[in-house]
Amino acid sequence: MSDELYNGRPENTDGRLEKEIRVYDMLDSLGIKYCRIDHAPADKMEACGEIDKKLGVVICKNLFLCNRQKTRFYLLMMPADKPYRTRIFSKLAGSSRLSFGPPEKMEQFLDVTPGSVSILGLMNDKDNIVNLYIDQEVIDAEFLGCHPCINTSSLRFKTKDILEKFLPAVNHSYTAVEMPYDED
């Protein structure tokens, strides 16, 4: 992994996927400033932890979930050190029997594959199928880090810019939740 942080989009986009370039185009069009680090595929939280340290952001996990019937879909953003508890989030979302969403639905709605899920994928959810839930700790953090729809780069931007500029531009809102650290 490179230790080098870059401001903005890559100068040379050869070899980058079109969906990644679309993310940079959208962020630039909204005037959202971001820095970027390029790295080997980061598909485990341990690798993301190292990247997030270099970016100086909250380590955030993004979970793509659905109900048993696969008719309701959710993106849950929460600190990586908080355990995900299906029972608790199901109650908060008002839906029973939640599980991880199938990769084909993730790709259909967000144009991402497992290991690359991020809030930025919502720009591809034109029909607003995916409901966004964000843990309050993530909302309260000054900066947010995530992949630009591919897990070989990571971005850092102001959380406020994503909540106040990006989400309205992609016609999505969010529900704030407080996931507990323990069962109590």
C-alpha positions as CSV (number, residue, x, y, z in Angstrom):
1,M,0.0,0.0,0.0
2,S,1.2,3.5,-0.8
3,D,1.6,6.0,2.0
4,E,0.8,8.8,-0.4
5,L,-2.4,10.8,0.0
6,Y,-3.6,12.5,-3.1
7,N,-6.0,15.4,-3.3
8,G,-8.9,14.7,-5.6
9,R,-9.2,12.4,-8.6
10,P,-6.4,10.4,-10.2
11,E,-4.6,12.3,-12.9
12,N,-4.3,9.2,-15.0
13,T,-7.5,7.1,-15.1
14,D,-6.1,4.2,-17.2
15,G,-7.0,0.9,-15.7
16,R,-9.7,2.4,-13.5
17,L,-13.3,1.2,-13.7
18,E,-15.9,3.5,-15.1
19,K,-18.0,3.3,-11.9
20,E,-15.0,4.7,-9.9
21,I,-14.6,7.5,-12.4
22,R,-18.4,8.3,-12.1
23,V,-17.8,8.7,-8.3
24,Y,-15.1,11.3,-8.9
25,D,-17.2,13.1,-11.5
26,M,-20.1,13.3,-9.0
27,L,-18.0,14.5,-6.1
28,D,-16.3,17.1,-8.3
29,S,-19.6,18.3,-9.7
30,L,-20.9,18.8,-6.2
31,G,-17.8,20.7,-5.1
32,I,-17.0,18.0,-2.5
33,K,-13.3,18.1,-1.6
34,Y,-11.7,14.7,-0.9
35,C,-8.3,13.1,-0.6
36,R,-7.5,9.6,-1.9
37,I,-5.2,6.7,-1.2
38,D,-4.7,3.9,-3.7
39,H,-4.0,0.4,-2.3
40,A,-4.3,-3.3,-2.9
41,P,-7.8,-4.7,-2.7
42,A,-9.1,-4.1,0.8
43,D,-11.7,-6.7,1.5
44,K,-11.1,-7.3,5.2
45,M,-11.7,-4.9,8.0
46,E,-8.1,-5.3,9.1
47,A,-6.8,-3.9,5.8
48,C,-9.4,-1.1,6.0
49,G,-8.2,-0.3,9.5
50,E,-4.7,0.4,8.2
51,I,-6.0,2.5,5.3
52,D,-8.3,4.5,7.6
53,K,-5.4,5.3,9.9
54,K,-3.5,6.7,7.0
55,L,-6.6,8.7,6.0
56,G,-7.3,9.8,9.6
57,V,-10.9,8.8,9.6
58,V,-13.4,6.7,11.6
59,I,-13.1,3.1,10.6
60,C,-16.6,2.4,9.2
61,K,-18.2,-0.9,8.1
62,N,-20.9,-0.8,5.5
63,L,-23.4,-3.7,5.6
64,F,-25.7,-4.4,2.8
65,L,-28.8,-6.2,4.3
66,C,-32.2,-7.4,3.3
67,N,-35.3,-9.0,4.7
68,R,-36.0,-12.7,4.2
69,Q,-38.3,-12.0,1.2
70,K,-35.6,-9.9,-0.5
71,T,-38.1,-7.1,-0.9
72,R,-36.5,-4.5,1.4
73,F,-32.8,-3.5,1.3
74,Y,-30.7,-1.6,3.7
75,L,-27.2,-0.1,3.9
76,L,-26.0,0.2,7.5
77,M,-22.9,2.3,8.2
78,M,-21.4,1.9,11.7
79,P,-18.1,2.0,13.4
80,A,-16.0,-1.1,12.8
81,D,-15.5,-1.7,16.4
82,K,-19.2,-2.0,17.1
83,P,-20.6,-5.5,16.7
84,Y,-23.5,-5.9,14.3
85,R,-26.4,-7.6,16.0
86,T,-29.2,-8.6,13.7
87,R,-31.8,-8.6,16.4
88,I,-31.1,-5.0,17.4
89,F,-30.9,-3.6,13.9
90,S,-34.0,-5.5,12.8
91,K,-35.9,-3.8,15.5
92,L,-34.5,-0.3,14.6
93,A,-35.3,-0.9,11.0
94,G,-38.8,-2.3,11.7
95,S,-38.1,-5.4,9.7
96,S,-37.7,-9.0,10.9
97,R,-35.2,-11.6,9.8
98,L,-32.6,-9.4,8.2
99,S,-29.6,-11.0,6.7
100,F,-26.8,-10.0,4.4
101,G,-28.1,-9.1,1.0
102,P,-27.2,-11.2,-2.0
103,P,-24.2,-10.0,-4.1
104,E,-26.3,-9.9,-7.3
105,K,-28.8,-7.4,-5.6
106,M,-25.8,-5.3,-4.3
107,E,-24.5,-5.1,-7.8
108,Q,-28.0,-4.4,-9.3
109,F,-28.8,-1.6,-7.0
110,L,-25.5,-0.1,-6.0
111,D,-23.1,-1.2,-8.8
112,V,-20.7,-2.6,-6.2
113,T,-19.4,-6.0,-5.4
114,P,-18.8,-7.5,-1.9
115,G,-15.9,-5.7,-0.2
116,S,-16.5,-2.5,-2.1
117,V,-19.8,-1.4,-0.5
118,S,-20.0,2.2,0.5
119,I,-22.5,5.1,0.7
120,L,-21.2,6.3,-2.6
121,G,-22.9,3.4,-4.3
122,L,-26.2,5.1,-3.6
123,M,-25.6,7.3,-6.6
124,N,-26.4,4.2,-8.7
125,D,-29.7,3.5,-6.8
126,K,-31.9,5.6,-9.0
127,D,-35.1,3.9,-7.8
128,N,-34.3,4.5,-4.1
129,I,-34.5,0.8,-3.3
130,V,-31.8,0.8,-0.6
131,N,-32.7,2.4,2.8
132,L,-29.7,4.1,4.4
133,Y,-29.1,3.8,8.2
134,I,-26.1,5.5,9.8
135,D,-24.9,5.1,13.3
136,Q,-24.8,8.3,15.3
137,E,-21.0,8.0,15.9
138,V,-20.4,8.0,12.2
139,I,-22.7,11.1,11.7
140,D,-20.8,12.9,14.6
141,A,-17.4,12.3,13.1
142,E,-15.8,15.2,11.3
143,F,-14.5,13.0,8.4
144,L,-15.8,9.9,6.7
145,G,-13.8,7.4,4.7
146,C,-15.0,4.9,2.1
147,H,-14.3,3.2,-1.2
148,P,-15.3,4.9,-4.5
149,C,-17.3,1.8,-5.5
150,I,-14.1,-0.3,-5.8
151,N,-11.9,-1.5,-3.0
152,T,-8.6,-0.5,-4.5
153,S,-8.9,3.2,-3.5
154,S,-10.3,4.9,-0.4
155,L,-11.5,8.5,0.0
156,R,-11.8,10.9,2.9
157,F,-14.2,13.8,2.9
158,K,-16.1,15.8,5.4
159,T,-19.1,13.8,6.8
160,K,-21.2,17.0,6.5
161,D,-20.5,17.2,2.8
162,I,-21.8,13.6,2.2
163,L,-24.9,14.2,4.4
164,E,-25.7,17.7,3.1
165,K,-24.5,17.7,-0.5
166,F,-24.1,14.1,-1.8
167,L,-27.2,12.4,-0.3
168,P,-29.6,15.2,-1.5
169,A,-28.0,15.1,-5.0
170,V,-28.6,11.3,-5.3
171,N,-32.1,11.7,-3.8
172,H,-31.5,9.7,-0.7
173,S,-32.0,10.4,3.0
174,Y,-30.8,8.5,6.0
175,T,-32.1,7.4,9.4
176,A,-29.8,7.9,12.4
177,V,-29.5,4.9,14.7
178,E,-27.5,4.1,17.8
179,M,-26.1,0.6,17.6
180,P,-24.9,-0.5,21.1
181,Y,-21.4,-1.9,21.9
182,D,-23.0,-4.6,24.0
183,E,-26.3,-6.4,24.3
184,D,-27.7,-4.3,27.2
